[in-house]
Amino acid sequence: MDRLKGKRALITGGTTGIGLETARQFLAEGARVAITGKNPETLATAFHDLNGDALVLESDAADVAAQKTLAEHLGEAFGTLDILVVNAGIVEMLPLGQWDEVSFDLSFGINFKGPFFLIQELLPFFSSTASIVLIGSVNARIGMPNTSVYGATKAALASLARTLSGELVSQGIRVNAIIPGPTTTPLDGKLGLPEAKLKSVAASLESQIPQQQFGDPLEIAKAVVFLASDEAPFTMGSELLIDGGLVL
Ligand SMILES: NC(=O)c1ccc[n+]([C@@H]2O[C@H](COP(=O)([O-])OP(=O)(O)OC[C@H]3O[C@@H](n4cnc5c(N)ncnc54)[C@H](OP(=O)(O)O)[C@@H]3O)[C@@H](O)[C@H]2O)c1
């Protein structure tokens, strides 16, 4: 398969879950791939999982100054960039009364502010037929308790898919968003919940999904391949829902 043959791609947060599966699919479709992450352990395991075929870069998605360094690194390694997947993200679930400024800024830093300045820094490097895919979340659309900040970061990303579509179309850059519903990845394990609580939260979520199950990262990755490929030249500013019917 060579749907991305010759294309050069950056996937932020490509060390686990949706990002790692997207890196696998991109490599299988003939792309040259760079991924980022912050945790040295998952960076190392991803390098091995991808058989050493991807450029694996340590870069903190929340650090605005680091976005410039990352863009310069990409420029040196690839020359131009055809695909950017903004995927790195965290979820912190807290009731309104427990949020403080540090936690608020961390979520917005990783999920929105860092990505915003990464796109800005990458502007000189994008090819004239580039595709940016932003990974949003159904939490921007549903009223799930304790997700006020997470949902807002993802609503901001979805907004960016539309505004930057208008702004960057003259440079040949398409911007789209994918809106996953609950998907089986290591993300839930990072919520800091005890195992029993995690299971009950997952069961409660599953019961609200018409398909009664979580999604598979492979389906998200295949959708990213489509939006990143030359099969979607007229698709811009879109939000592709992949959620088993959760927001119906
Ligand atoms: N799983 C779901 O149910 C679901 C649903 C809707 C949307 N999403 C979105 O999908 C995206 C991928 O999530 P996932 O489910 O695949 O979770 P995941 O397995 O936890 O992946 C998150 C990725 O983001 C990276 N990351 C986190 N903080 C970072 C930072 N400060 N700097 C650089 N990289 C950082 C992680 O790298 P490290 O290992 O280095 O931390 C990892 O590669 C996220 O944006 C998430 O919000 C997920």
The ligand as an SDF file (V2000), in Angstrom:
LIG
                    3D

 48 52  0  0  0  0  0  0  0  0999 V2000
   -8.6180    7.1880   24.0160 N   0  0  0  0  0  0  0  0  0  0  0  0
   -9.7550    7.8740   23.9460 C   0  0  0  0  0  0  0  0  0  0  0  0
  -10.8030    7.4270   24.4290 O   0  0  0  0  0  0  0  0  0  0  0  0
   -9.7890    9.2130   23.2650 C   0  0  0  0  0  0  0  0  0  0  0  0
  -11.0330    9.7470   22.9300 C   0  0  0  0  0  0  0  0  0  0  0  0
  -11.0990   10.9870   22.3030 C   0  0  0  0  0  0  0  0  0  0  0  0
   -9.9300   11.6600   22.0140 C   0  0  0  0  0  0  0  0  0  0  0  0
   -8.7210   11.1160   22.3480 N   0  0  0  0  0  0  0  0  0  0  0  0
   -7.5340   11.9020   22.0380 C   0  0  0  0  0  0  0  0  0  0  0  0
   -6.6510   11.1190   21.2670 O   0  0  0  0  0  0  0  0  0  0  0  0
   -5.3140   11.5860   21.4750 C   0  0  0  0  0  0  0  0  0  0  0  0
   -4.4240   10.3870   21.7370 C   0  0  0  0  0  0  0  0  0  0  0  0
   -4.8220    9.7900   22.9590 O   0  0  0  0  0  0  0  0  0  0  0  0
   -4.6960    8.2330   23.2570 P   0  0  0  0  0  0  0  0  0  0  0  0
   -6.0430    7.7750   23.6670 O   0  0  0  0  0  0  0  0  0  0  0  0
   -3.9740    7.5500   22.1850 O   0  0  0  0  0  0  0  0  0  0  0  0
   -3.8510    8.2870   24.6160 O   0  0  0  0  0  0  0  0  0  0  0  0
   -2.3580    7.8920   24.9800 P   0  0  0  0  0  0  0  0  0  0  0  0
   -2.0860    6.4800   24.5900 O   0  0  0  0  0  0  0  0  0  0  0  0
   -2.1990    8.3050   26.3960 O   0  0  0  0  0  0  0  0  0  0  0  0
   -1.4670    8.8290   24.0390 O   0  0  0  0  0  0  0  0  0  0  0  0
   -1.1590   10.1420   24.3740 C   0  0  0  0  0  0  0  0  0  0  0  0
    0.0930   10.5350   23.6260 C   0  0  0  0  0  0  0  0  0  0  0  0
    0.3410   11.9250   23.9260 O   0  0  0  0  0  0  0  0  0  0  0  0
    1.6620   12.0400   24.3960 C   0  0  0  0  0  0  0  0  0  0  0  0
    1.8110   13.1480   25.3170 N   0  0  0  0  0  0  0  0  0  0  0  0
    1.1210   13.4050   26.4570 C   0  0  0  0  0  0  0  0  0  0  0  0
    1.6010   14.5050   27.0410 N   0  0  0  0  0  0  0  0  0  0  0  0
    2.6150   14.9570   26.2610 C   0  0  0  0  0  0  0  0  0  0  0  0
    3.5050   16.0560   26.3290 C   0  0  0  0  0  0  0  0  0  0  0  0
    3.4710   16.9480   27.3470 N   0  0  0  0  0  0  0  0  0  0  0  0
    4.4210   16.2110   25.3460 N   0  0  0  0  0  0  0  0  0  0  0  0
    4.4910   15.3230   24.3260 C   0  0  0  0  0  0  0  0  0  0  0  0
    3.6870   14.2610   24.2070 N   0  0  0  0  0  0  0  0  0  0  0  0
    2.7520   14.0830   25.1720 C   0  0  0  0  0  0  0  0  0  0  0  0
    1.9770   10.7230   25.0600 C   0  0  0  0  0  0  0  0  0  0  0  0
    3.3650   10.5780   25.1270 O   0  0  0  0  0  0  0  0  0  0  0  0
    4.1310   10.1270   26.4740 P   0  0  0  0  0  0  0  0  0  0  0  0
    4.0090    8.6460   26.5380 O   0  0  0  0  0  0  0  0  0  0  0  0
    5.5140   10.6020   26.2780 O   0  0  0  0  0  0  0  0  0  0  0  0
    3.4080   10.8220   27.6130 O   0  0  0  0  0  0  0  0  0  0  0  0
    1.3200    9.7480   24.0800 C   0  0  0  0  0  0  0  0  0  0  0  0
    2.1670    9.5190   22.9940 O   0  0  0  0  0  0  0  0  0  0  0  0
   -5.3690   12.5720   22.6300 C   0  0  0  0  0  0  0  0  0  0  0  0
   -5.3150   13.8850   22.1280 O   0  0  0  0  0  0  0  0  0  0  0  0
   -6.7270   12.3050   23.2600 C   0  0  0  0  0  0  0  0  0  0  0  0
   -7.2530   13.4440   23.8830 O   0  0  0  0  0  0  0  0  0  0  0  0
   -8.6310    9.9170   22.9580 C   0  0  0  0  0  0  0  0  0  0  0  0
  1  2  1  0
  2  3  2  0
  2  4  1  0
  4  5  1  0
  4 48  2  0
  5  6  2  0
  6  7  1  0
  7  8  2  0
  8  9  1  0
  8 48  1  0
  9 10  1  0
  9 46  1  0
 10 11  1  0
 11 12  1  0
 11 44  1  0
 12 13  1  0
 13 14  1  0
 14 15  2  0
 14 16  1  0
 14 17  1  0
 17 18  1  0
 18 19  2  0
 18 20  1  0
 18 21  1  0
 21 22  1  0
 22 23  1  0
 23 24  1  0
 23 42  1  0
 24 25  1  0
 25 26  1  0
 25 36  1  0
 26 27  1  0
 26 35  1  0
 27 28  2  0
 28 29  1  0
 29 30  1  0
 29 35  2  0
 30 31  1  0
 30 32  2  0
 32 33  1  0
 33 34  2  0
 34 35  1  0
 36 37  1  0
 36 42  1  0
 37 38  1  0
 38 39  2  0
 38 40  1  0
 38 41  1  0
 42 43  1  0
 44 45  1  0
 44 46  1  0
 46 47  1  0
M  CHG  2   8   1  16  -1
M  END
$$$$
